């Protein structure tokens, strides 16, 4: 554990750049997947377009963003293909049925499928939240793998967080579908955007509280504030005799 801490302390600039890149990517995703679709929908409605046409055209922003990302990276992104497939299927279904509510509900069905996929990752060697963390912090991949291999408590923390995010997104999905079929059509897009912020904020706050209280933050970012002699994560590894 001491070697892992030393590695983290030697690369503060890397930590900062990784976190900045993660924030930038989140801001871009937020803009393309939430802000632009909602703004475009209400702009089209103000211009006199119908509900269904406005909903289908407003879905172009996240689809184009995902397609651009695939072209830019020059590789097939399974998640990106999944997003585009959901948008296309929901659009075709809405055109066939002529119901704007099916187009409204696409966000709920998509979120629900993502939630099930997240929960399904519990049965793999690495749960979703842990793999997401490694993607956000590539410079700490060795440190994270060392903790994963050595500390049972560290593994339990990330499996617990995966359950949290999976169940939280399932609740979010259910609310989106309920709103799509019960509320006035023109009120749903903005409420969808608000729900996105609320769900993300609540899950992030709970996640940060858990990571702080369990000592994971102190191990990964030892330069932040005061740190006790041993974090609960590292203490757990030593108590189990595996570190």
VOBA-1610 file (N, C-alpha, C; in pm, whole numbers, padded with zeros to 5 digits, always signed):
BEGIN
Unk+00083-00120+00000Unk+00000+00000+00000Unk+00087+00126+00000Unk+00199+00124+00070Unk+00286+00242+00073Unk+00337+00275-00067Unk+00372+00172-00143Unk+00421+00195-00279Unk+00313+00257-00366Unk+00189+00212-00345Unk+00078+00268-00423Unk+00058+00414-00389Unk+00069+00449-00260Unk+00053+00588-00220Unk+00165+00674-00280Unk+00288+00621-00277Unk+00400+00696-00332Unk+00379+00725-00479Unk+00325+00627-00550Unk+00299+00644-00693Unk+00201+00758-00715Unk+00096+00764-00632Unk-00005+00869-00646Unk+00054+01005-00614Unk+00142+01012-00511Unk+00198+01139-00470Unk+00296+01195-00573Unk+00357+01109-00652Unk+00455+01152-00750Unk+00391+01208-00876Unk+00256+01196-00889Unk+00194+01238-01014Unk+00073+01328-00991Unk+00087+01440-00917Unk-00026+01529-00895Unk-00075+01593-01023Unk+00017+01627-01114Unk-00022+01689-01240Unk-00104+01594-01323Unk-00066+01466-01323Unk-00142+01365-01397Unk-00283+01353-01341Unk-00293+01352-01206Unk-00425+01345-01143Unk-00513+01460-01188Unk-00457+01582-01187Unk-00534+01701-01223Unk-00580+01694-01368Unk-00489+01653-01458Unk-00523+01650-01600Unk-00630+01544-01629Unk-00623+01430-01559Unk-00723+01327-01578Unk-00861+01374-01532Unk-00864+01442-01416Unk-00992+01492-01365Unk-01048+01601-01455Unk-00960+01687-01510Unk-01004+01792-01601Unk-01062+01732-01728Unk-00995+01629-01781Unk-01045+01563-01902Unk-01180+01497-01876Unk-01197+01437-01757Unk-01324+01373-01723Unk-01436+01476-01714Unk-01406+01592-01653Unk-01508+01698-01642Unk-01544+01751-01781Unk-01445+01767-01866Unk-01471+01817-02001Unk-01559+01720-02079Unk-01530+01589-02065Unk-01609+01489-02135Unk-01753+01487-02083Unk-01769+01503-01952Unk-01903+01505-01895Unk-01981+01627-01944Unk-01914+01743-01949Unk-01979+01865-01996Unk-02024+01851-02140Unk-01940+01788-02224Unk-01975+01768-02364Unk-02094+01674-02377Unk-02093+01566-02297Unk-02205+01471-02299Unk-02333+01539-02254Unk-02324+01619-02151Unk-02440+01692-02100Unk-02497+01786-02206Unk-02409+01855-02275Unk-02452+01949-02378Unk-02524+01877-02492Unk-02465+01767-02541Unk-02519+01698-02658Unk-02640+01612-02625Unk-02642+01551-02506Unk-02748+01456-02473Unk-02864+01516-02396Unk-02845+01633-02335Unk-02951+01692-02253Unk-02989+01833-02301Unk-02891+01923-02298Unk-02920+02065-02324Unk-02967+02087-02468Unk-02892+02038-02566Unk-02929+02059-02706Unk-03062+01995-02744Unk-03088+01868-02707Unk-03218+01811-02743Unk-03336+01886-02684Unk-03327+01928-02557Unk-03437+02001-02493Unk-03455+02138-02561Unk-03344+02208-02582Unk-03353+02339-02646Unk-03407+02329-02787Unk-03362+02227-02861Unk-03407+02209-02999Unk-03556+02176-03005Unk-03603+02095-02911Unk-03745+02059-02910Unk-03832+02184-02896Unk-03800+02266-02798Unk-03884+02383-02773Unk-03867+02489-02883Unk-03750+02494-02946Unk-03732+02585-03060Unk-03819+02541-03177Unk-03824+02412-03203Unk-03907+02360-03312Unk-04055+02380-03282Unk-04094+02361-03157Unk-04235+02381-03121Unk-04274+02528-03139Unk-04182+02617-03103Unk-04208+02760-03120Unk-04220+02797-03267Unk-04149+02721-03352Unk-04153+02746-03497Unk-04277+02685-03562Unk-04360+02614-03484Unk-04483+02559-03537Unk-04479+02412-03572Unk-04369+02343-03542Unk-04361+02200-03571Unk-04448+02121-03474Unk-04494+02004-03518Unk-04575+01918-03432Unk-04493+01850-03324Unk-04562+01789-03230Unk-04494+01724-03118Unk-04402+01611-03165Unk-04456+01523-03250Unk-04378+01407-03293Unk-04256+01448-03374Unk-04275+01539-03470Unk-04164+01585-03552Unk-04057+01652-03467Unk-04099+01733-03372Unk-04003+01802-03284Unk-03924+01702-03200Unk-03992+01599-03150Unk-03924+01499-03069Unk-03823+01420-03150Unk-03861+01383-03272Unk-03771+01304-03356Unk-03650+01386-03399Unk-03671+01511-03436Unk-03558+01595-03477Unk-03468+01629-03360Unk-03525+01646-03242Unk-03442+01680-03126Unk-03353+01563-03085Unk-03390+01443-03127Unk-03307+01326-03096Unk-03183+01320-03184Unk-03175+01409-03286Unk-03061+01406-03377Unk-02932+01446-03306Unk-02941+01536-03206Unk-02819+01584-03139Unk-02739+01472-03074Unk-02800+01390-02986Unk-02721+01281-02927Unk-02678+01177-03029Unk-02762+01153-03132Unk-02725+01054-03234Unk-02603+01101-03313Unk-02603+01230-03354Unk-02490+01283-03430Unk-02364+01288-03343Unk-02381+01323-03214Unk-02267+01327-03124Unk-02203+01189-03110Unk-02288+01087-03094Unk-02236+00951-03080Unk-02169+00905-03209Unk-02232+00935-03323Unk-02174+00897-03452Unk-02041+00965-03475Unk-02031+01093-03440Unk-01905+01166-03455Unk-01796+01104-03368Unk-01832+01065-03245Unk-01734+01005-03156Unk-01680+00874-03214Unk-01768+00795-03274Unk-01725+00668-03335Unk-01630+00693-03452Unk-01665+00792-03537Unk-01581+00824-03652Unk-01446+00879-03606Unk-01448+00967-03505Unk-01325+01029-03457Unk-01229+00926-03398Unk-01284+00832-03320Unk-01200+00731-03255Unk-01162+00618-03351Unk-01231+00611-03464Unk-01203+00510-03568Unk-01212+00368-03515Unk-01310+00347-03429Unk-01335+00211-03379Unk-01482+00200-03341Unk-01533+00078-03347Unk-01672+00052-03314Unk-01690+00055-03164Unk-01771+00148-03118Unk-01802+00160-02975Unk-01935+00092-02949Unk-01934-00018-02872Unk-02056-00094-02849Unk-02163-00011-02780Unk-02122+00074-02685Unk-02219+00159-02616Unk-02277+00261-02713Unk-02190+00319-02798Unk-02237+00416-02896Unk-02336+00355-02994Unk-02305+00235-03042Unk-02396+00166-03133Unk-02528+00138-03063Unk-02521+00103-02935Unk-02641+00076-02857Unk-02729+00201-02848Unk-02666+00316-02823Unk-02740+00443-02813Unk-02810+00474-02944Unk-02735+00465-03054Unk-02794+00494-03186Unk-02908+00398-03217Unk-02890+00269-03184Unk-02994+00170-03211Unk-03122+00202-03135Unk-03109+00242-03008Unk-03227+00278-02929Unk-03299+00398-02990Unk-03222+00500-03030Unk-03282+00620-03089Unk-03353+00588-03220Unk-03290+00504-03304Unk-03350+00468-03433Unk-03477+00386-03413Unk-03470+00285-03325Unk-03587+00200-03301Unk-03702+00279-03242Unk-03672+00368-03147Unk-03777+00451-03087Unk-03838+00544-03191Unk-03752+00598-03279Unk-03803+00686-03384Unk-03893+00613-03482Unk-03850+00493-03524Unk-03932+00414-03616Unk-04064+00373-03552Unk-04057+00332-03426Unk-04179+00294-03356Unk-04277+00410-03345Unk-04222+00529-03319Unk-04308+00648-03308Unk-04371+00683-03441Unk-04294+00670-03551Unk-04349+00700-03683Unk-04459+00602-03720Unk-04436+00474-03687Unk-04536+00371-03721Unk-04663+00390-03639Unk-04648+00417-03511Unk-04765+00431-03425Unk-04826+00570-03430Unk-04745+00669-03470Unk-04793+00806-03472Unk-04807+00866-03334Unk-04748+00801-03233Unk-04761+00848-03095Unk-04634+00918-03048Unk-04642+01044-03009Unk-04524+01113-02955Unk-04481+01057-02819Unk-04573+00991-02751Unk-04540+00940-02617Unk-04438+00825-02624Unk-04441+00749-02731Unk-04341+00644-02747Unk-04202+00707-02764Unk-04197+00818-02838Unk-04069+00888-02853Unk-04025+00947-02720Unk-04119+00997-02641Unk-04085+01052-02510Unk-04031+00944-02417Unk-04085+00825-02428Unk-04048+00718-02335Unk-03914+00655-02368Unk-03857+00692-02484Unk-03732+00626-02524Unk-03622+00645-02421Unk-03617+00764-02357Unk-03515+00787-02255Unk-03530+00693-02138Unk-03655+00665-02099Unk-03679+00573-01989Unk-03636+00431-02022Unk-03674+00384-02142Unk-03636+00247-02180Unk-03485+00236-02194Unk-03422+00338-02250Unk-03277+00336-02265Unk-03209+00333-02129Unk-03254+00418-02037Unk-03195+00422-01903Unk-03216+00289-01831Unk-03334+00231-01848Unk-03362+00102-01784Unk-03270-00008-01833Unk-03245-00011-01964Unk-03155-00113-02019Unk-03013-00092-01969Unk-02971+00034-01961Unk-02838+00064-01907Unk-02828+00019-01761Unk-02934+00043-01684Unk-02935+00003-01542Unk-02922-00149-01529Unk-02994-00223-01612Unk-02985-00369-01608Unk-02845-00417-01647Unk-02786-00349-01744Unk-02650-00384-01785Unk-02552-00359-01671Unk-02569-00246-01601Unk-02483-00214-01487Unk-02495-00321-01379Unk-02619-00359-01345Unk-02639-00463-01244Unk-02584-00597-01291Unk-02596-00623-01420Unk-02542-00748-01474Unk-02391-00757-01462Unk-02323-00640-01458Unk-02177-00641-01446Unk-02130-00694-01311Unk-02223-00705-01214Unk-02187-00762-01083Unk-02146-00908-01096Unk-02189-00973-01203Unk-02158-01114-01223Unk-02034-01133-01311Unk-01965-01022-01341Unk-01840-01031-01416Unk-01722-01012-01320Unk-01602-01020-01373Unk-01483-01010-01287Unk-01464-00870-01230Unk-01513-00768-01300Unk-01500-00630-01254Unk-01634-00559-01273Unk-01694-00504-01166Unk-01823-00437-01181Unk-01811-00304-01255Unk-01925-00254-01298Unk-01930-00135-01383Unk-01859-00014-01322Unk-01890+00020-01197Unk-01835+00144-01139Unk-01683+00138-01129Unk-01628+00020-01102Unk-01483+00007-01095Unk-01421+00028-01233Unk-01482-00033-01336Unk-01429-00017-01471Unk-01444+00127-01520Unk-01553+00193-01478Unk-01572+00334-01514Unk-01463+00420-01450Unk-01428+00390-01326Unk-01323+00465-01257Unk-01189+00448-01329Unk-01157+00327-01372Unk-01031+00303-01443Unk-01028+00379-01575Unk-01145+00392-01639Unk-01151+00468-01764Unk-01128+00617-01739Unk-01184+00668-01627Unk-01169+00809-01594Unk-01029+00843-01545Unk-00963+00746-01482Unk-00829+00768-01425Unk-00730+00667-01481Unk-00698+00674-01610Unk-00607+00574-01669Unk-00469+00574-01605Unk-00426+00689-01553Unk-00295+00694-01489Unk-00287+00617-01359Unk-00402+00581-01303Unk-00404+00508-01176Unk-00445+00362-01195Unk-00440+00314-01318Unk-00483+00176-01345Unk-00407+00075-01261Unk-00275+00092-01250Unk-00193-00003-01174Unk-00229+00004-01025Unk-00247+00125-00973Unk-00284+00141-00833Unk-00419+00076-00805Unk-00515+00100-00892Unk-00649+00044-00873Unk-00648-00108-00879Unk-00572-00163-00974Unk-00565-00309-00985Unk-00497-00368-00862Unk-00396-00297-00811Unk-00331-00346-00690Unk-00427-00350-00573Unk-00506-00245-00557Unk-00606-00241-00451Unk-00712-00349-00471Unk-00754-00366-00595Unk-00857-00467-00623Unk-00808-00607-00587Unk-00685-00637-00620Unk-00631-00769-00593Unk-00605-00790-00444Unk-00564-00683-00373Unk-00517-00701-00236Unk-00623-00681-00129Unk-00727-00603-00159Unk-00816-00558-00052Unk-00962-00599-00075Unk-01014-00697-00003Unk-01153-00739-00017Unk-01252-00626+00011Unk-01217-00538+00107Unk-01306-00426+00139Unk-01319-00332+00019Unk-01209-00308-00051Unk-01210-00224-00171Unk-01303-00284-00276Unk-01300-00416-00293Unk-01388-00480-00391Unk-01534-00466-00350Unk-01562-00482-00221Unk-01700-00469-00174Unk-01754-00328-00196Unk-01668-00228-00177Unk-01710-00090-00196Unk-01759-00068-00339Unk-01683-00114-00437Unk-01719-00089-00576Unk-01836-00176-00621Unk-01850-00294-00565Unk-01970-00373-00596Unk-02094-00305-00537Unk-02080-00251-00415Unk-02191-00179-00354Unk-02230-00055-00433Unk-02129+00018-00483Unk-02158+00136-00564Unk-02224+00098-00697Unk-02189-00017-00750Unk-02254-00063-00873Unk-02401-00093-00849Unk-02432-00153-00734Unk-02573-00175-00698Unk-02645-00042-00684Unk-02579+00055-00619Unk-02638+00188-00601Unk-02674+00251-00734Unk-02581+00254-00828Unk-02605+00318-00957Unk-02707+00240-01039Unk-02701+00108-01036Unk-02799+00028-01111Unk-02940+00051-01062Unk-02960+00044-00931Unk-03094+00064-00874Unk-03140+00209-00890Unk-03047+00303-00874Unk-03083+00444-00891Unk-03129+00473-01032Unk-03061+00416-01131Unk-03101+00438-01270Unk-03230+00364-01306Unk-03255+00251-01241Unk-03384+00183-01262Unk-03499+00271-01213Unk-03482+00334-01097Unk-03585+00426-01046Unk-03602+00545-01140Unk-03491+00597-01191Unk-03494+00707-01287Unk-03571+00667-01412Unk-03544+00546-01463Unk-03610+00497-01584Unk-03761+00486-01564Unk-03800+00433-01449Unk-03944+00418-01421Unk-04013+00554-01419Unk-03950+00654-01357Unk-04008+00788-01352Unk-04021+00847-01492Unk-03924+00824-01578Unk-03929+00878-01714Unk-04045+00818-01794Unk-04064+00688-01780Unk-04173+00623-01853Unk-04308+00672-01800Unk-04319+00684-01668Unk-04444+00734-01608Unk-04474+00875-01658Unk-04372+00962-01659Unk-04392+01098-01707Unk-04433+01100-01854Unk-04371+01013-01934Unk-04399+01011-02077Unk-04544+00978-02109Unk-04605+00893-02026Unk-04741+00848-02056Unk-04850+00914-01972Unk-04811+01001-01879Unk-04914+01063-01794Unk-04916+01216-01799Unk-04804+01280-01831Unk-04797+01426-01830Unk-04821+01483-01969Unk-04856+01612-01978Unk-04868+01677-02109Unk-04737+01664-02187Unk-04747+01636-02316Unk-04628+01608-02397Unk-04526+01721-02389Unk-04571+01845-02400Unk-04477+01957-02404Unk-04405+01983-02272Unk-04454+01926-02164Unk-04387+01947-02035Unk-04281+01842-02006Unk-04284+01731-02079Unk-04195+01619-02046Unk-04049+01644-02082Unk-04015+01701-02200Unk-03872+01717-02232Unk-03794+01795-02126Unk-03847+01906-02078Unk-03773+01983-01978Unk-03766+01907-01845Unk-03873+01835-01811Unk-03870+01756-01687Unk-03771+01641-01699Unk-03758+01585-01819Unk-03656+01482-01842Unk-03516+01538-01813Unk-03491+01660-01861Unk-03362+01722-01837Unk-03337+01748-01690Unk-03440+01797-01620Unk-03428+01821-01476Unk-03401+01691-01402Unk-03472+01585-01440Unk-03454+01455-01375Unk-03312+01404-01395Unk-03256+01430-01513Unk-03118+01389-01539Unk-03024+01452-01436Unk-03038+01582-01415Unk-02953+01653-01319Unk-02974+01599-01177Unk-03100+01580-01140Unk-03131+01536-01003Unk-03074+01396-00977Unk-03097+01305-01071Unk-03048+01167-01054Unk-02896+01165-01045Unk-02832+01235-01139Unk-02686+01237-01139Unk-02631+01299-01012Unk-02691+01410-00969Unk-02643+01479-00849Unk-02657+01391-00725Unk-02774+01328-00708Unk-02798+01244-00591Unk-02700+01126-00588Unk-02685+01058-00702Unk-02596+00942-00706Unk-02451+00983-00685Unk-02413+01098-00741Unk-02275+01144-00723Unk-02248+01181-00578Unk-02340+01250-00514Unk-02321+01290-00374Unk-02307+01166-00286Unk-02397+01070-00303Unk-02389+00947-00222Unk-02257+00874-00248Unk-02216+00867-00375Unk-02090+00801-00410Unk-01972+00870-00343Unk-01968+01003-00350Unk-01856+01077-00290Unk-01854+01061-00138Unk-01970+01059-00075Unk-01975+01040+00070Unk-01919+00902+00106Unk-01960+00800+00032Unk-01912+00664+00058Unk-01761+00655+00038Unk-01711+00711-00073Unk-01567+00704-00101Unk-01486+00782+00002Unk-01543+00890+00053Unk-01473+00968+00156Unk-01471+00893+00289Unk-01587+00840+00328Unk-01597+00775+00459Unk-01520+00644+00464Unk-01506+00577+00351Unk-01433+00450+00349Unk-01284+00468+00328Unk-01240+00592+00300Unk-01097+00619+00283Unk-01043+00599+00144Unk-01130+00568+00046Unk-01082+00545-00090Unk-01021+00672-00148Unk-01085+00787-00125Unk-01031+00913-00175Unk-00892+00940-00121Unk-00869+00908+00007Unk-00739+00937+00069Unk-00629+00849+00010Unk-00666+00730-00034Unk-00566+00642-00095Unk-00536+00686-00238Unk-00641+00722-00314Unk-00622+00759-00454Unk-00566+00900-00470Unk-00606+00991-00380Unk-00561+01130-00388Unk-00503+01173-00253Unk-00388+01122-00218Unk-00331+01148-00085Unk-00295+01294-00062Unk-00281+01374-00165Unk-00244+01514-00147Unk-00360+01603-00110Unk-00483+01551-00107Unk-00601+01632-00078Unk-00624+01640+00073Unk-00594+01752+00132Unk-00626+01772+00273Unk-00544+01684+00365Unk-00584+01677+00490Unk-00515+01598+00589Unk-00556+01454+00578Unk-00462+01365+00608Unk-00488+01222+00596Unk-00443+01152+00722Unk-00527+01062+00777Unk-00483+00985+00892Unk-00374+00887+00853Unk-00313+00827+00953Unk-00201+00737+00925Unk-00240+00623+00834Unk-00360+00570+00853Unk-00406+00460+00769Unk-00550+00485+00730Unk-00581+00463+00602Unk-00720+00472+00561Unk-00788+00339+00592Unk-00920+00343+00595Unk-00993+00220+00626Unk-00973+00115+00518Unk-00955+00161+00391Unk-00932+00065+00284Unk-00800-00006+00303Unk-00691+00072+00323Unk-00560+00009+00341Unk-00555-00073+00468Unk-00624-00025+00573Unk-00627-00100+00699Unk-00694-00233+00678Unk-00798-00235+00594Unk-00869-00359+00568Unk-00781-00460+00500Unk-00698-00411+00406Unk-00609-00502+00335Unk-00509-00563+00430Unk-00453-00480+00525Unk-00355-00534+00619Unk-00417-00629+00717Unk-00540-00595+00764Unk-00607-00683+00860Unk-00636-00819+00802Unk-00662-00820+00668Unk-00691-00948+00605Unk-00564-01024+00572Unk-00448-00957+00593Unk-00321-01026+00567Unk-00290-01043+00421Unk-00353-00958+00333Unk-00334-00977+00191Unk-00252-00865+00129Unk-00214-00762+00207Unk-00136-00651+00151Unk+00003-00651+00209
//
